[in-house]
Amino acid sequence: MVKEYACRQCKTLTTGKVCPNCHSTDLTSEWFGLVIILDTEHSQVAKVLDIKVPGRYALKVT
């Protein structure tokens, strides 16, 4: 199984060494929970979490 990392800046999940969303290299393997946002414009969850780009996000990053 491929290890996924969460960006400490925007909580985007990635398998690479650089966040595809904010281009940060501050990634961690210590994250919990998963939310997938498909339509940021109409999603109440995206509004509460302040997510502007569709994708996979960690709920908690340590």
C-alpha positions in Angstrom: 0.0 0.0 0.0 1.2 3.5 -0.9 1.9 5.8 2.0 0.0 9.0 2.0 1.2 12.3 3.5 -0.9 15.3 4.7 0.2 18.8 4.1 0.6 20.7 7.4 -0.4 24.0 5.6 -3.7 23.0 3.8 -4.3 19.3 4.9 -4.3 18.0 1.3 -3.4 14.3 1.0 -0.6 13.3 -1.4 1.7 10.4 -2.1 4.5 12.8 -3.4 7.1 14.9 -1.6 5.4 18.2 -2.5 1.8 19.3 -1.8 -0.1 19.5 -5.2 -2.4 22.2 -3.7 -0.1 24.8 -2.0 3.3 23.5 -3.1 4.5 23.2 0.5 7.1 20.5 1.4 6.0 20.5 5.1 4.3 17.0 4.9 3.6 14.5 7.7 2.4 10.9 7.8 0.7 11.6 11.1 -2.9 12.5 10.1 -6.4 11.3 11.0 -9.7 11.2 9.3 -10.5 11.7 5.6 -12.9 13.9 3.7 -13.3 14.0 0.0 -14.6 17.2 -1.5 -16.0 17.1 -5.1 -18.0 20.3 -5.4 -16.5 23.1 -3.3 -19.1 25.6 -4.4 -22.1 23.8 -3.0 -20.5 21.7 -0.2 -21.3 22.9 3.3 -18.4 20.8 4.6 -16.0 22.6 2.3 -17.3 25.9 3.5 -16.9 25.0 7.2 -13.3 23.6 6.6 -12.5 26.6 4.2 -11.6 24.3 1.3 -11.5 26.0 -2.1 -10.0 23.2 -4.3 -11.7 19.7 -4.8 -9.7 16.8 -3.5 -8.8 14.5 -0.6 -8.1 16.2 2.8 -7.1 15.1 6.3 -9.4 16.2 9.1 -6.6 16.3 11.7 -2.9 16.8 11.0 -0.2 16.4 13.8 
